[in-house]
């Protein structure tokens, strides 16, 4: 497993270095898109309105959203690229198994993407004057958010295996995730609170906003709910991916495009 991880990490680094211009363009575009939204909101609210920790909460949701988009694109987009180049069957003939290869690939790519996201966070904090906190206790909710994101990514990847082209589904899911991660589900009450707990990534996103934007301590009960949420979506996504793999092989459409 270690040799597979090192190979995928090397692959991710080669792609990053070969297309460094596109990487820098992505960082600049992501930063300035948020800055444009920030200026628009300040104009609508008026110069005398203090955004307070709401700005920090929005930044947390936005950065988390960009990371989720990368994760989904890395799995589902990678499958579509493999299908276009005719190497998809080779991925499923490896002794490691396709699901394990894509999980390790995602982890290798994530280690590089996290560095890029840190650059984006610092740039946004500098241009907006935000004061986000980065205590060690944000690690557990961040891991549960990643589990939910990979669960969604493998769900979309299973659709890619079966239907080959699912870009419109990805687009709908991307905007749905933006609304989901921007909504303060942690402040919902009554029956809406239960809905927030069941939504993918939402419990972990609420905890990250509390810790990074509001400076609150980690709530043990909500952390347990977020962990169950992440494990549920990750397990469901991997199982669905395995089912789609078996179905596609049985129908003889694995290498088709």
Secondary structure as GFF3:
##gff-version 3
##sequence-region A 1 257
A	DSSP	alpha_helix	2	18	.	.	.	ID=ss1
A	DSSP	alpha_helix	20	45	.	.	.	ID=ss2
A	DSSP	alpha_helix	53	72	.	.	.	ID=ss3
A	DSSP	pi_helix	73	77	.	.	.	ID=ss4
A	DSSP	alpha_helix	78	85	.	.	.	ID=ss5
A	DSSP	alpha_helix	88	92	.	.	.	ID=ss6
A	DSSP	alpha_helix	98	128	.	.	.	ID=ss7
A	DSSP	alpha_helix	138	163	.	.	.	ID=ss8
A	DSSP	alpha_helix	167	182	.	.	.	ID=ss9
A	DSSP	three_ten_helix	185	187	.	.	.	ID=ss10
A	DSSP	alpha_helix	191	198	.	.	.	ID=ss11
A	DSSP	alpha_helix	202	212	.	.	.	ID=ss12
A	DSSP	alpha_helix	220	250	.	.	.	ID=ss13
###
